[in-house]
Amino acid sequence: MKRFALITVSDKAGVEILAVELEKLGFTILSTSGTARFLRQFCNDVIEVSEVTGFPEILSGRVRTLHPAIHAGILGDRDKAEHMRVLDEKGIDRIDLVAVNLYPFEQTRRKDGATEAEIIENIDIGGPALIRAAAKNHRGVIVLTDPSDYEPVLAALKEQQDLPLEQRRELARKAFALVSSYDAGIERYLAGEPADAEKTESLPAEFALRGKLAMPLRYGENPHQAGGFYTNGPSGWQVLHGKELSFNNLQDLDASLRALALFAEPTAVIVKHCNPCGIGSAQALSEAYQKAFAADTESPYGGIVSLNRPLDLATAELINQVFTEIVIAPEYEPGVLDFLSRKKNRRLIAYESATLLQNANPWELKMLLGGFLLQDWDRVDEPVSSWRIVTKRQPNEQETLALQFGWKVVSLLRSNAIALTGPDRVFGLGSGQTSRLDATHLAVWKAGKFRHELSQAVCASDGFFPFADSVEELHRHGVRAIIQPGGSKGDAAVIQACDERGIAMVCTGFRHFRH
């Protein structure tokens, strides 16, 4: 039986690698005309959708994938014999992977001089339909909407010939989040809101908070403050060994789990005082930890190490070389708990991703003297397809991967924040500064202190650059690619400074402040 992968993308970053590797894994590549022309440069065989449907693309490409031969191939429930019988009777092949990103509606909307006709034409119809169909049937269909997921999905397919249900569900969640955000942007445009309008329509008119005291704590953030941990559902984590958690431990635990949620590939995150001091990714968990530790070999002492894969003995032995207060992992392989438990005061925590996601509070609440602030969590799930390259020089493939990694890292830091990273590791972090330039100086200084070479590093900034001074500082240290939100009055000068120095710059249109 043929395994079809439907690939139709507006943002083609990394898609040729995805297609070539899927072809090696036995998938037949199915695509629409524009993407098909692009992929034929790299793949042995690309079948166009019109060959499967027997119907040409019409209405300037508005109608091409909206056909039963495509959607039935995606939506057929693999566990229902009746569905499979109907597909066989109708001669419809199953589509087991769908990689789609959407027309750049927001990017077009924000473009100077964009006409209404141009904006409306960039409302994607077939793309969201494909994404929703694949995400609904995620038990049988892998849905890819973010190029940063290509590599970890390929790695899992090569290693296991399949994707675990937990990973499939997370990809489906991201897919529905993308479509929801995309539709909300269209609704705001049709309502006449400017492109940068504040998002208020989802806020509740009234908000009541209730919770049960699940854990009285010895004290709060400091010994003279009372503290307790309240919950309104299963926490999703369990202490397997060690003393009870403190107020600050619980904050670090939460920061660690939120950081891990951003990374699909095997990743280690080291946290101190809710700030990451090292993050690393690799196929081997031990290598991921070594990359995270190498970022800053001083700060991990007394810190929290969190991992998004079962902890093996080789990685545990590396962690054990430094005093580590808390270790967090989804599971512990045989012998690891006994090994790490030899230090009685160390806390060992296991967590369940499915429970955490299911019971995660949708709101972030900050208490003020006369009330409180409420906002939804910043999930850092904006589509890469909405990013814009604003300089003459374009980032190369390695830099693009590093920019995607750095953008996740910098979102975890306190503002003002700068992250200097590679595609899978941190080189220097500057956070909690009162100016963007100070954050840049701090990140460069930290990288230099631990002897990291920055000629292959990229820079991620949680907010825009108001002036070109940070660009000049980064250039002095060899950084050649930058990612930032954009939107400053000084954008033109900053972009010009990049062009003069041969630096590539990507503007995301999203900022990730954490005050």
N, C-alpha and C positions, 0 to 999 in steps of 0.2 A: 504494500500500500504506500502510495506517495505521501510524503510529508510536505505540506505547503507552508511557506512563510510569506505572508502578504506584507510588503514594505511599500509605503507611499508617504513620503515626507516632504515638508517644505524646508526644514532645516536639515541639511545633508551632512552635518558634522559627524564623522565617524561611521556613517551608514555603509560605506563601501567595505569597511572591516567587518561589520556585522554580517553583511550579505555573503562575503567570501567565506567567513568562518561557518556560517549556517550551511552553505553549500557543501563544505567539507564534512559537515555532520549529517549530510544526507537530505537536507531540505531542498525542495524546488522553490526557486524565488519567483513570486508572483508580484506584479507591480503595475502601476499606472504609467502612462506614456512618458511624462517628464522624468520621473524617478527611474523608469526602466531604461531610458536612453543613458542616464548617468551610470547606472549599475552595469550596463553591458560593457563598459570599459574595464571592469574588474572580474565579472562573473562569466562562467562558461555558458550558462543558459538562463535567460530571464524571460518568463512568459508574461505577456501583457494581460490585464484583466479582460480586455475585449475579446481575447482568444477563448477565455473560459466562459464568458457570458454569451458569446455569439452576437453581441450588440456593441456598436461603436460608441466611443465617447461622444456625447452631443452637448449642445448648448454651451460651447466654449469651455468644456470640461466640467460644467456644473453637475452633469449626470454621467457617472462612470462606474462607481462601485455600488450604487444603490440598485442591487439586483439580487434575486433569490439565490442564484448560483454562488454568490459571494457570502451573503448574510446567513444562508442556511449552512454553508460550510463552516462558518464561525459558531453559530448558535446551536448546532446539533449537540444534544447532551450525550456524551460518550458512554454514560452509564445506562442509557435507555435504549433497549433493543429496538423499540418502535422508531425512534429517531434515526438510528443507524440503518434500519430497513428502508425508510423513506429516502435517505440520502443515496443508498445503493440503487433503488428503483429509478430515481431521477438522474442518476449518473453524476451526482455532485460530490466532489472531493472535499475531504476535511481540511480545514485551515487551522494549523496547530499553533501558529505564532502570528501576531499582528503587531507591526511596528509602524506607528503613525504619529506625526506631530502636525499641528494645525496651521492654517494660513495665518500669517502675522497680523491679526486684526489690530491689537493694541499698538504694535509698532507702526502700522500704517496710519492709525488714528492720530498718533503723536507726531507724524512727519509734517514738516512745514509745507503748506500748500496742498495738502491732500484734499481731494474733492470728495463729496459725499458718495458719488458713484464708485470711486476707488475704494473708499472705506467699506461700503456695502459689499462690494465684490470680494473683499477679504473676510467675509463671514463664511466660515467653513461649515458645510452641511454634511458631506459624506464622511469627513474625518471623525467628527463626534459620534456619528452613527456607528462607525466601525469600532471606535474605542469603547463605546458603551456595550456593544454586542460582545466584544472580546472580554471586557472586564466582568460582565455578567456571567459569562461562561468560563471564568478563570480557572476552574478545576481542570478544564480540558484545553484551554487556550492561554498561551503566554501573551500578555499585552505589554508593549514597550512604548512609552510616550516620552521618555527622557533619555537622551544619548548617554548620560552618565551611568545608566543601567545596562548598557550593551555589554560591557566587559564582564561584570559579575555574572550576568545571565549566561554568557558564553562559557565562562569558567565552570559554572555549575553543570551545564549541559555536557561539557567535555568530561567532567569528572564523574557525574552521576547519570548521564543520559536523560535526565529529567530535572524538574525544578520542584523543591519541596512545596507543599501546600502553603506554608507560612509565607514563603517568598512570593508565591503567586498572588496571595491575598494582598500583600503589601504593594505589589505592582498594580493590582486592581484598584486599591485605595488611591494611589497616586493618579491613576487614570481618571477616576471619577472626580477627584479634586481638581484636576486640570480642566475637565469639561465644565464643572461648576464655576470655576473662576473665569473661564472663557465666556460662558453665557452671561455671567454677571457683568462683565465688561461691556458686552453688547447692549445689555439692558440699560446700563448707565449712559451709554452713548445715545441710545434712542430716547432716553429721558431728558436729554439735553445737558447732562452734567459734563463739565470739562474733564479732560483726560486724567488730571491729578486730583479729582474730587475726593473728599474724605468718604470712607465707607461707614455708614451708620445704620443702614436699613436692617441689618441682622441683629442689632442690639435689642435685648428684651426691655419692655416698658418698665417692668419691675424685676428685681433679682433678690431672691432669698437664699441664704447659705445655711445649710444644716450639715452636721457631721457628728459622729460618735467618737468620744475619746478612746482611741485604740491603744495609745501608749503614753502614759504619763512619763515625762522626761525629768532627769535630775535637775536640769535648769535649761534656760533658753540659750540665746546666742552667747551670753556671758553669764558667769555664775550667779550674779545678783538678779537675773531675770527668770521668772517662771516660764515653763514651756511644756507643751504637749503636742502629740501627733493625733490629728483627727482624720477620720476617713468616712466616706459614704459608699463604700463598696470594696471588693477585694483589691488589695494593693498591687498584686501581680509579682511581688518579690518576697523572698523568705530568707531570714538569717539562718544559715546552717551551722555556724560556729562563731564563737567569740562573745564579747560583752554586748550589752544592749546598745543600740545606736543612740547617739546624741542628737541634739537639735541641728548642729552643724553637719554631722554625718548625714542626716536625712536630706539636707539641702544639697550636699555634694552627690549623694546617691541620685537625686532627681536630675541634677545637672548632667551627670554621667549618662543616665538612661536617655535623656533628651539628645545628647550628643550622638550616642550610638544609633539612634533612630534615623540619622541622616545618611548612614553609610551601609550599603548593601554588601560590599566586599568584606572579607575578613579584616577586622579593624580593632586596634587597641587605642583607648583614650586614657590619658593620665590627667587627673584633675586635682587642683589645689584651690581651696576657697572658691569653689564654683567656676573657676576659670581653667580651661585646658592649659597644660604646660607642654603637652606633646600628644600628637595624633599620628598614627601610622597605619597604612594598609598594605597587605601583601597576600599572596595565595596561602602561605604558611603563617599560622598565627604567631609563632615564635618570631618570625621576621617582622611581622607587623608591630609586635611589642618592641623589638630592638629599634625600629625606626622611630617609634613614639618616644622611647627613652632617650635616644641620641639627640633629640631636639634640644633638650635641656637636662643635663645629667645631674644637676643639683636639686631642682625643685621636686622631683618625684619622691624624695625622702619624706616619709610620713604621709604620703599622698594616697590617692584612690586610683586603682587600675581597673578599668572596665573593658570587657571584651564582648564581641557579638557572635562568637562561636564557642562551642564546648571547650573548656580549658584542658589542654593536654599537659603531660608531665614535663616535656621539654620547655614549654613556655612557663610553667609554674616554677621550674628551677631558675629561670632567668629572673622572674619577678621576685623570688626569694632572696636574691643577692642584695637587694636594697630593702630597708625597713619600709614596708607597705602596710598602711593601716587597714585598708579595705580592699578586697578583691571582689569583683562583680562579674559573673558569667552566666550564660543561660543554663549550662550544665557543667559538671566536673567529671572528667574521664576517670576510670578506675585507678585508685591509688593516689589521686591528686589531693582529695580532701584530707586523707591521712597525712600526706606530706606537708601540706600547708597548715594543718591544725597543730603542728608541733609548737607553733608560737600561739600561746593560749589567748592573748589579747587581740590578735588579728581577727577582724570580722570577715567572714566568707558568706557571700550573698548569691543566691540563684534567682533568676527572674524568668518570667514567661512572657514573651513578646505579645502573644495573642491576647492574654488577659490585660496587659498594660494598655494595648491599643483600644480594646473594647471598653475599658473602664476609665480611660484618661479623661480628666476634666476638660471640657471644651473651652473654659474661660480662664484667663489669668487675672487675678485680683490683687490690687495694691491699695493698702489702707492709707488714708490721709487723715489729718486732724478733724476735718469736718465732713467726712464721707469716704468714698472709695472710688478708685478707678477700675474699670472693667474693660477688657479687650480679649479678642480671641487669640489663641496661641500663634506665634510666628512659626509656621511649619517649614519655611524655606523651601517651598515646593513650586515656585514659579517656573514656568517652562523655559528651558534653554533656548527654545525657538524664538522667544521674545527679546533675547539679547541682541545688541547692535555693536558691530565693529565700527568705530568712529574714526580710526586713523588710517593713514595710507598703508602702513605695514599691517598685515594680518598675522595673528598668532599661528604658529605652526602646530602640528598635531600634538606634540609633547606639551607645548605651552597651553593648548586648549584643555587638555586633561588636567593640567596643573591649575588652571583658572577655575575649573569646575570644582576641584578638590578644595582650593583656597577659599572659594565663595562659601562653602559649607563651614569651613573652619572659622572664618572671620565672623560668621553669624552667631557663634557661640561665645564671643568675647564681649567684655564690657566696653561701651563706647567712651571715647573715640578709639577705634580699633584698626589695627593693621596686621595682616598675616602674610608672612613670606613663606611660600611653600613650593614643593615640587608636586608631581602628580599623585604622590602617595605618602608624603611626609611633610612635617613642619620644619622650617629652618629658623624662624624667628617670629615672636609674637610681641606686639605692643598694644596694651589694652588699658582702659580706664584713664585715658589722658584728656587734658582739657584743650588740646589742639591736635589737629590732624598731623602736623609736622612733628610734634612731640611723640605721638604714637609711632610715626615712621622712624624717628631717631631711635626709639626704644627697641623696635623690632630689629633694626639693623645692628644695634649694639648687642642684643641678645644673640643674634646669629654669629656675630664676630667673636663673642665670648666663648662660644662652643665650637668655633673654627669651622663654620659652615660656609661653603663656597656659594656665592649668590649669582654667579654668571648664568646658572641654569634655573634660578628661582623666578617665580612670578609674585606679584603683589596683589592682595585683595584688601579692599577698604570697605568698611561697613556703611560709610556715608560718602558723600561726594567730596572732591578736592576743591576747596574754595580758591586756591592759588596753585601756581606751578612749582612752588618750592619743594613739595614732597617728590614731585617727578624728578626734579634736578638731583635731589638727594638719592633717590633710587637709582638713577642713571649712573651716579658716581660709583655705585657699588655693583654695577653690572646687570641690574634687573631690566629685562627687555619686554615684559608684558604685564599689563595692569588690568584689573577688573574693579569696577566701581559703579555706583548707581547712576551717576550723571544727574543733571538737573540744576547745576550751579550756574550763577551768572558768569562765573569764571570758566565755564566749560571750554569756550573757544580758545582761551589762552592756554589752558591745560592740554588740550588736544594739539595745539600748535607746538607746545613744548615737547610733546611725545613725537610728533612728526619730525621735528628738528633733530631728535636724538635716536631715531629709528626704533622707537618703542611702540608696540601694539597696545591698543586700549579697547576694552569692551565695556559698554555701558549696559547695565541690566534693566534699568527703569524701576528697580526695587531697592530700598535700603533696609538694613537690618540692625537698627539701633537697639542696644540693651543698656538702659540707664540703671 
